[in-house]
Amino acid sequence: MGKLNTFIVFGYYDMKIHNYRKITGEGMKTRLILKPGQKGTKKLTDKYGDALVCVRYRYDADSRQRLKTVELIVDRTDWTPPATKYSADTLVPVHIEGYEIELRAKAKAAGGRWNPEKQVWFVQYGKIAGTQLEKLIQPDKKDNSEKPKKRLYVYTS
């Protein structure tokens, strides 16, 4: 293995130096995650209040130590989620290349219909939301007559 970066971690009573793998948790197992208010979080809930998200107990077999970690909220700002572009029953144009046989089969299975004039599949958005096909939705254009941009595929062995 190559040289690992070291970081200084300040504990309650002393300063300890850990290597990068220990800080990132490689080799450690998380066995227990507690939410605020559960048994074992009272002191930390009193200390951190509403900023406390959870308490984790992590176990390091190499050093034979149990580590108690906390997840805290450090900043809170207002946020408005973006509106969904399409409703579940809206037909959306999905561009699939001719050689992408598996994706065509997925479009057919989702009830998609091929439009030879526009060279796209039309599928209900609700049936492809969260799938690989959602990434292939052709953005709406004014006349929608322009062919979509080609994607470059690189295959390595």
C-alpha positions in Angstrom: 0.0 0.0 0.0 1.0 3.6 -0.6 1.7 6.2 2.0 -1.4 7.3 3.9 -2.2 10.9 4.8 -2.4 11.6 8.6 -4.9 13.9 10.3 -5.0 15.2 13.8 -8.2 14.3 15.7 -9.0 16.1 19.0 -10.6 13.9 21.6 -12.2 14.9 24.9 -9.0 14.6 27.0 -6.1 14.3 24.6 -4.9 14.6 21.1 -4.4 11.5 19.0 -3.1 11.0 15.5 -4.9 8.5 13.3 -4.2 7.5 9.8 -6.6 8.3 7.0 -8.1 4.8 6.9 -9.1 5.0 10.5 -10.8 8.4 10.0 -12.7 7.3 6.9 -13.8 4.1 8.8 -12.2 1.5 6.5 -12.0 -1.7 8.5 -14.6 -0.5 11.0 -18.1 -1.9 11.5 -21.1 0.2 12.5 -23.2 -2.0 14.7 -25.7 0.4 16.2 -27.3 3.7 15.1 -29.5 5.5 17.6 -31.8 8.4 17.1 -32.1 11.2 19.6 -34.2 10.2 22.6 -33.4 6.5 22.4 -31.7 4.8 25.3 -28.0 5.7 25.2 -28.4 9.2 23.7 -29.6 11.2 26.7 -26.3 13.0 27.5 -25.6 13.8 23.9 -29.2 15.0 23.4 -28.8 17.3 26.4 -25.5 18.5 25.0 -26.4 19.1 21.3 -30.2 19.4 21.5 -32.0 19.6 18.1 -28.7 19.6 16.2 -28.2 15.9 17.0 -29.2 13.7 14.1 -27.9 10.3 15.3 -25.4 8.5 17.4 -23.3 5.7 15.9 -21.3 3.0 17.6 -18.4 1.8 15.4 -16.1 -1.1 16.2 -12.5 -1.3 15.1 -11.2 -4.9 15.3 -7.6 -3.9 14.6 -7.3 -1.6 17.5 -9.9 -3.3 19.6 -11.8 -0.1 20.2 -15.4 1.0 20.2 -16.0 4.5 18.9 -19.1 6.6 19.6 -19.7 9.2 16.8 -22.4 11.8 16.4 -24.0 13.3 13.4 -24.9 17.0 13.8 -26.8 19.6 11.9 -24.5 22.6 11.5 -26.6 24.8 9.2 -30.3 25.2 8.5 -31.6 27.3 5.7 -34.9 27.5 3.9 -35.2 25.5 0.7 -37.9 25.1 -1.9 -37.8 21.7 -3.7 -37.9 22.0 -7.5 -41.2 21.3 -9.1 -41.5 18.1 -10.9 -41.2 18.5 -14.6 -43.8 16.0 -15.6 -46.8 14.4 -14.0 -46.9 10.6 -13.8 -49.3 10.3 -16.8 -47.5 12.7 -19.1 -46.0 11.2 -22.2 -42.4 12.1 -22.5 -40.0 11.6 -25.5 -37.2 9.2 -24.8 -34.3 8.9 -27.2 -32.9 5.4 -27.5 -30.2 4.6 -30.1 -31.0 1.7 -32.4 -28.3 -0.6 -31.0 -29.5 -0.2 -27.4 -31.7 -3.3 -27.5 -32.1 -3.7 -23.7 -33.2 -0.1 -23.4 -35.8 -0.5 -26.2 -37.1 -3.6 -24.4 -37.5 -1.6 -21.2 -39.3 1.1 -23.1 -41.7 -1.4 -24.6 -42.2 -3.1 -21.2 -43.2 0.3 -19.8 -45.8 0.7 -22.4 -43.8 3.0 -24.7 -44.7 3.7 -28.3 -42.2 4.3 -31.1 -42.7 7.5 -33.2 -40.8 7.0 -36.5 -41.3 10.7 -37.5 -39.6 12.1 -34.4 -37.3 9.1 -33.9 -38.2 8.8 -30.2 -40.1 6.6 -27.9 -43.1 8.1 -26.0 -43.5 6.7 -22.5 -45.5 7.7 -19.5 -43.2 9.5 -17.1 -44.5 7.7 -14.0 -43.4 4.4 -15.5 -39.8 5.4 -16.1 -39.2 7.8 -13.2 -36.1 6.6 -11.2 -35.0 4.3 -14.0 -32.2 4.4 -16.6 -34.8 5.6 -19.1 -35.4 8.8 -17.2 -31.9 10.0 -18.0 -32.7 9.6 -21.7 -35.7 11.9 -21.8 -35.2 14.3 -24.7 -35.6 17.9 -23.5 -38.6 19.7 -24.9 -37.8 21.8 -27.9 -40.0 24.4 -29.6 -40.8 22.3 -32.6 -39.2 19.0 -31.5 -38.1 18.3 -35.1 -34.4 18.5 -34.5 -32.7 15.2 -34.0 -31.2 14.7 -30.5 -27.5 15.1 -30.0 -25.5 11.9 -30.4 -23.9 10.3 -27.4 -20.4 9.0 -27.5 -19.8 5.5 -26.1 -16.4 4.2 -25.3 -16.0 0.5 -24.7 -12.9 -0.9 -23.1 -11.9 -4.5 -22.4 
